[in-house]
Amino acid sequence: MARRRRRFKFVDIAQQVVGGFLLAGSFVVTEEVWTLAANMDTPNGVVIAAIVLAIGYGTLYRADDEHDPDSERDVAGVPARFLSSIGVAFGSVVIPAFVFDAPETFLVETPAEERL
């Protein structure tokens, strides 16, 4: 029996947001994370972002055989499900960081223009 393809829906984004915030929330507000970030330079940040993108793509389309990137809706050639996952991954870090004012709390010795 052929499986019916499951469409990407709003409920999928909601599930991603809840999971992303639950997982990232406890790490974003720790001093260790901000000390590590303060000691990183641009190449380190680029490598970390590339790792996040690779893991995200791998878990969605290589480890899970239910999703086919060629059959999903896309934006500029990139699957919408992947874009939303990456948006949630980065957003679930950025939003709590600023809501809890983490840069101001942990990077007090760093000039304001460098904190971002």
Biotite code that builds the C-alpha atoms (Angstrom):
import biotite.structure as struc

atoms = struc.array([
    struc.Atom([0.000, 0.000, 0.000], chain_id="A", res_id=1, res_name="MET", atom_name="CA", element="C"),
    struc.Atom([1.425, 3.402, -0.970], chain_id="A", res_id=2, res_name="ALA", atom_name="CA", element="C"),
    struc.Atom([1.974, 5.900, 1.806], chain_id="A", res_id=3, res_name="ARG", atom_name="CA", element="C"),
    struc.Atom([0.300, 9.239, 1.510], chain_id="A", res_id=4, res_name="ARG", atom_name="CA", element="C"),
    struc.Atom([2.814, 12.075, 1.602], chain_id="A", res_id=5, res_name="ARG", atom_name="CA", element="C"),
    struc.Atom([2.424, 14.214, 4.686], chain_id="A", res_id=6, res_name="ARG", atom_name="CA", element="C"),
    struc.Atom([2.366, 17.941, 3.922], chain_id="A", res_id=7, res_name="ARG", atom_name="CA", element="C"),
    struc.Atom([4.328, 20.457, 5.943], chain_id="A", res_id=8, res_name="PHE", atom_name="CA", element="C"),
    struc.Atom([1.823, 22.382, 8.074], chain_id="A", res_id=9, res_name="LYS", atom_name="CA", element="C"),
    struc.Atom([1.681, 25.091, 10.712], chain_id="A", res_id=10, res_name="PHE", atom_name="CA", element="C"),
    struc.Atom([1.497, 22.433, 13.425], chain_id="A", res_id=11, res_name="VAL", atom_name="CA", element="C"),
    struc.Atom([4.941, 21.221, 12.285], chain_id="A", res_id=12, res_name="ASP", atom_name="CA", element="C"),
    struc.Atom([6.395, 24.692, 12.842], chain_id="A", res_id=13, res_name="ILE", atom_name="CA", element="C"),
    struc.Atom([4.713, 24.896, 16.250], chain_id="A", res_id=14, res_name="ALA", atom_name="CA", element="C"),
    struc.Atom([6.272, 21.566, 17.215], chain_id="A", res_id=15, res_name="GLN", atom_name="CA", element="C"),
    struc.Atom([9.695, 22.784, 16.068], chain_id="A", res_id=16, res_name="GLN", atom_name="CA", element="C"),
    struc.Atom([9.355, 26.000, 18.092], chain_id="A", res_id=17, res_name="VAL", atom_name="CA", element="C"),
    struc.Atom([8.352, 24.209, 21.297], chain_id="A", res_id=18, res_name="VAL", atom_name="CA", element="C"),
    struc.Atom([11.173, 21.686, 20.936], chain_id="A", res_id=19, res_name="GLY", atom_name="CA", element="C"),
    struc.Atom([13.730, 24.330, 20.012], chain_id="A", res_id=20, res_name="GLY", atom_name="CA", element="C"),
    struc.Atom([12.931, 26.563, 22.959], chain_id="A", res_id=21, res_name="PHE", atom_name="CA", element="C"),
    struc.Atom([12.835, 23.673, 25.423], chain_id="A", res_id=22, res_name="LEU", atom_name="CA", element="C"),
    struc.Atom([16.226, 22.399, 24.287], chain_id="A", res_id=23, res_name="LEU", atom_name="CA", element="C"),
    struc.Atom([18.038, 25.713, 23.816], chain_id="A", res_id=24, res_name="ALA", atom_name="CA", element="C"),
    struc.Atom([16.517, 27.692, 26.678], chain_id="A", res_id=25, res_name="GLY", atom_name="CA", element="C"),
    struc.Atom([18.569, 26.146, 29.448], chain_id="A", res_id=26, res_name="SER", atom_name="CA", element="C"),
    struc.Atom([21.863, 26.656, 27.598], chain_id="A", res_id=27, res_name="PHE", atom_name="CA", element="C"),
    struc.Atom([21.342, 30.234, 26.423], chain_id="A", res_id=28, res_name="VAL", atom_name="CA", element="C"),
    struc.Atom([21.285, 31.705, 29.905], chain_id="A", res_id=29, res_name="VAL", atom_name="CA", element="C"),
    struc.Atom([24.483, 30.154, 31.281], chain_id="A", res_id=30, res_name="THR", atom_name="CA", element="C"),
    struc.Atom([27.674, 32.098, 31.779], chain_id="A", res_id=31, res_name="GLU", atom_name="CA", element="C"),
    struc.Atom([29.787, 29.283, 30.336], chain_id="A", res_id=32, res_name="GLU", atom_name="CA", element="C"),
    struc.Atom([28.070, 29.554, 26.954], chain_id="A", res_id=33, res_name="VAL", atom_name="CA", element="C"),
    struc.Atom([28.600, 33.321, 26.823], chain_id="A", res_id=34, res_name="TRP", atom_name="CA", element="C"),
    struc.Atom([32.232, 33.034, 27.906], chain_id="A", res_id=35, res_name="THR", atom_name="CA", element="C"),
    struc.Atom([32.787, 30.472, 25.160], chain_id="A", res_id=36, res_name="LEU", atom_name="CA", element="C"),
    struc.Atom([31.062, 32.721, 22.617], chain_id="A", res_id=37, res_name="ALA", atom_name="CA", element="C"),
    struc.Atom([33.128, 35.736, 23.674], chain_id="A", res_id=38, res_name="ALA", atom_name="CA", element="C"),
    struc.Atom([36.320, 33.779, 23.057], chain_id="A", res_id=39, res_name="ASN", atom_name="CA", element="C"),
    struc.Atom([35.295, 32.584, 19.586], chain_id="A", res_id=40, res_name="MET", atom_name="CA", element="C"),
    struc.Atom([36.253, 34.380, 16.404], chain_id="A", res_id=41, res_name="ASP", atom_name="CA", element="C"),
    struc.Atom([34.475, 34.566, 13.034], chain_id="A", res_id=42, res_name="THR", atom_name="CA", element="C"),
    struc.Atom([35.877, 31.327, 11.533], chain_id="A", res_id=43, res_name="PRO", atom_name="CA", element="C"),
    struc.Atom([34.725, 29.423, 14.624], chain_id="A", res_id=44, res_name="ASN", atom_name="CA", element="C"),
    struc.Atom([31.231, 30.878, 14.248], chain_id="A", res_id=45, res_name="GLY", atom_name="CA", element="C"),
    struc.Atom([31.091, 29.971, 10.562], chain_id="A", res_id=46, res_name="VAL", atom_name="CA", element="C"),
    struc.Atom([32.152, 26.388, 11.291], chain_id="A", res_id=47, res_name="VAL", atom_name="CA", element="C"),
    struc.Atom([29.559, 26.066, 14.073], chain_id="A", res_id=48, res_name="ILE", atom_name="CA", element="C"),
    struc.Atom([26.820, 27.416, 11.766], chain_id="A", res_id=49, res_name="ALA", atom_name="CA", element="C"),
    struc.Atom([27.891, 24.970, 9.032], chain_id="A", res_id=50, res_name="ALA", atom_name="CA", element="C"),
    struc.Atom([27.733, 22.081, 11.495], chain_id="A", res_id=51, res_name="ILE", atom_name="CA", element="C"),
    struc.Atom([24.210, 23.115, 12.568], chain_id="A", res_id=52, res_name="VAL", atom_name="CA", element="C"),
    struc.Atom([23.113, 23.300, 8.914], chain_id="A", res_id=53, res_name="LEU", atom_name="CA", element="C"),
    struc.Atom([24.650, 19.903, 8.104], chain_id="A", res_id=54, res_name="ALA", atom_name="CA", element="C"),
    struc.Atom([23.101, 18.203, 11.123], chain_id="A", res_id=55, res_name="ILE", atom_name="CA", element="C"),
    struc.Atom([19.726, 19.787, 10.389], chain_id="A", res_id=56, res_name="GLY", atom_name="CA", element="C"),
    struc.Atom([19.750, 18.657, 6.773], chain_id="A", res_id=57, res_name="TYR", atom_name="CA", element="C"),
    struc.Atom([21.072, 15.219, 7.664], chain_id="A", res_id=58, res_name="GLY", atom_name="CA", element="C"),
    struc.Atom([18.444, 14.547, 10.292], chain_id="A", res_id=59, res_name="THR", atom_name="CA", element="C"),
    struc.Atom([15.590, 15.766, 8.099], chain_id="A", res_id=60, res_name="LEU", atom_name="CA", element="C"),
    struc.Atom([16.497, 14.144, 4.806], chain_id="A", res_id=61, res_name="TYR", atom_name="CA", element="C"),
    struc.Atom([19.113, 11.456, 5.330], chain_id="A", res_id=62, res_name="ARG", atom_name="CA", element="C"),
    struc.Atom([18.244, 9.849, 8.663], chain_id="A", res_id=63, res_name="ALA", atom_name="CA", element="C"),
    struc.Atom([14.465, 10.090, 8.156], chain_id="A", res_id=64, res_name="ASP", atom_name="CA", element="C"),
    struc.Atom([13.180, 8.346, 5.045], chain_id="A", res_id=65, res_name="ASP", atom_name="CA", element="C"),
    struc.Atom([9.699, 9.935, 5.365], chain_id="A", res_id=66, res_name="GLU", atom_name="CA", element="C"),
    struc.Atom([10.898, 13.274, 3.993], chain_id="A", res_id=67, res_name="HIS", atom_name="CA", element="C"),
    struc.Atom([12.004, 13.815, 0.411], chain_id="A", res_id=68, res_name="ASP", atom_name="CA", element="C"),
    struc.Atom([13.516, 17.253, -0.292], chain_id="A", res_id=69, res_name="PRO", atom_name="CA", element="C"),
    struc.Atom([12.579, 16.972, -3.983], chain_id="A", res_id=70, res_name="ASP", atom_name="CA", element="C"),
    struc.Atom([8.880, 16.492, -3.256], chain_id="A", res_id=71, res_name="SER", atom_name="CA", element="C"),
    struc.Atom([8.473, 19.226, -0.633], chain_id="A", res_id=72, res_name="GLU", atom_name="CA", element="C"),
    struc.Atom([7.531, 22.854, -1.106], chain_id="A", res_id=73, res_name="ARG", atom_name="CA", element="C"),
    struc.Atom([10.596, 24.997, -1.441], chain_id="A", res_id=74, res_name="ASP", atom_name="CA", element="C"),
    struc.Atom([11.728, 28.597, -1.231], chain_id="A", res_id=75, res_name="VAL", atom_name="CA", element="C"),
    struc.Atom([14.415, 29.491, -3.785], chain_id="A", res_id=76, res_name="ALA", atom_name="CA", element="C"),
    struc.Atom([15.233, 25.791, -4.177], chain_id="A", res_id=77, res_name="GLY", atom_name="CA", element="C"),
    struc.Atom([15.580, 25.106, -0.438], chain_id="A", res_id=78, res_name="VAL", atom_name="CA", element="C"),
    struc.Atom([12.891, 22.941, 1.243], chain_id="A", res_id=79, res_name="PRO", atom_name="CA", element="C"),
    struc.Atom([10.514, 24.982, 3.436], chain_id="A", res_id=80, res_name="ALA", atom_name="CA", element="C"),
    struc.Atom([10.735, 22.388, 6.231], chain_id="A", res_id=81, res_name="ARG", atom_name="CA", element="C"),
    struc.Atom([14.523, 22.798, 6.357], chain_id="A", res_id=82, res_name="PHE", atom_name="CA", element="C"),
    struc.Atom([14.286, 26.610, 6.359], chain_id="A", res_id=83, res_name="LEU", atom_name="CA", element="C"),
    struc.Atom([11.799, 26.574, 9.216], chain_id="A", res_id=84, res_name="SER", atom_name="CA", element="C"),
    struc.Atom([13.948, 24.140, 11.199], chain_id="A", res_id=85, res_name="SER", atom_name="CA", element="C"),
    struc.Atom([17.021, 26.322, 10.789], chain_id="A", res_id=86, res_name="ILE", atom_name="CA", element="C"),
    struc.Atom([15.022, 29.454, 11.593], chain_id="A", res_id=87, res_name="GLY", atom_name="CA", element="C"),
    struc.Atom([13.770, 27.833, 14.769], chain_id="A", res_id=88, res_name="VAL", atom_name="CA", element="C"),
    struc.Atom([17.244, 26.544, 15.675], chain_id="A", res_id=89, res_name="ALA", atom_name="CA", element="C"),
    struc.Atom([18.812, 29.973, 15.480], chain_id="A", res_id=90, res_name="PHE", atom_name="CA", element="C"),
    struc.Atom([15.723, 31.826, 16.716], chain_id="A", res_id=91, res_name="GLY", atom_name="CA", element="C"),
    struc.Atom([15.403, 29.658, 19.810], chain_id="A", res_id=92, res_name="SER", atom_name="CA", element="C"),
    struc.Atom([18.855, 30.893, 20.795], chain_id="A", res_id=93, res_name="VAL", atom_name="CA", element="C"),
    struc.Atom([18.636, 34.540, 19.744], chain_id="A", res_id=94, res_name="VAL", atom_name="CA", element="C"),
    struc.Atom([15.208, 35.301, 21.193], chain_id="A", res_id=95, res_name="ILE", atom_name="CA", element="C"),
    struc.Atom([15.819, 34.009, 24.757], chain_id="A", res_id=96, res_name="PRO", atom_name="CA", element="C"),
    struc.Atom([19.280, 35.584, 24.755], chain_id="A", res_id=97, res_name="ALA", atom_name="CA", element="C"),
    struc.Atom([17.774, 39.009, 24.269], chain_id="A", res_id=98, res_name="PHE", atom_name="CA", element="C"),
    struc.Atom([14.661, 38.405, 26.371], chain_id="A", res_id=99, res_name="VAL", atom_name="CA", element="C"),
    struc.Atom([16.842, 37.459, 29.340], chain_id="A", res_id=100, res_name="PHE", atom_name="CA", element="C"),
    struc.Atom([19.362, 40.188, 28.450], chain_id="A", res_id=101, res_name="ASP", atom_name="CA", element="C"),
    struc.Atom([22.164, 37.621, 28.448], chain_id="A", res_id=102, res_name="ALA", atom_name="CA", element="C"),
    struc.Atom([24.700, 39.713, 26.468], chain_id="A", res_id=103, res_name="PRO", atom_name="CA", element="C"),
    struc.Atom([24.406, 42.574, 28.974], chain_id="A", res_id=104, res_name="GLU", atom_name="CA", element="C"),
    struc.Atom([24.612, 40.173, 31.907], chain_id="A", res_id=105, res_name="THR", atom_name="CA", element="C"),
    struc.Atom([27.555, 38.032, 30.862], chain_id="A", res_id=106, res_name="PHE", atom_name="CA", element="C"),
    struc.Atom([29.545, 40.254, 28.509], chain_id="A", res_id=107, res_name="LEU", atom_name="CA", element="C"),
    struc.Atom([29.776, 43.342, 30.709], chain_id="A", res_id=108, res_name="VAL", atom_name="CA", element="C"),
    struc.Atom([33.483, 43.788, 29.920], chain_id="A", res_id=109, res_name="GLU", atom_name="CA", element="C"),
    struc.Atom([32.848, 43.666, 26.152], chain_id="A", res_id=110, res_name="THR", atom_name="CA", element="C"),
    struc.Atom([32.083, 47.002, 24.451], chain_id="A", res_id=111, res_name="PRO", atom_name="CA", element="C"),
    struc.Atom([28.399, 47.340, 23.498], chain_id="A", res_id=112, res_name="ALA", atom_name="CA", element="C"),
    struc.Atom([29.081, 47.459, 19.737], chain_id="A", res_id=113, res_name="GLU", atom_name="CA", element="C"),
    struc.Atom([30.923, 44.115, 19.928], chain_id="A", res_id=114, res_name="GLU", atom_name="CA", element="C"),
    struc.Atom([28.259, 42.247, 21.926], chain_id="A", res_id=115, res_name="ARG", atom_name="CA", element="C"),
    struc.Atom([25.997, 41.551, 18.973], chain_id="A", res_id=116, res_name="LEU", atom_name="CA", element="C"),
])
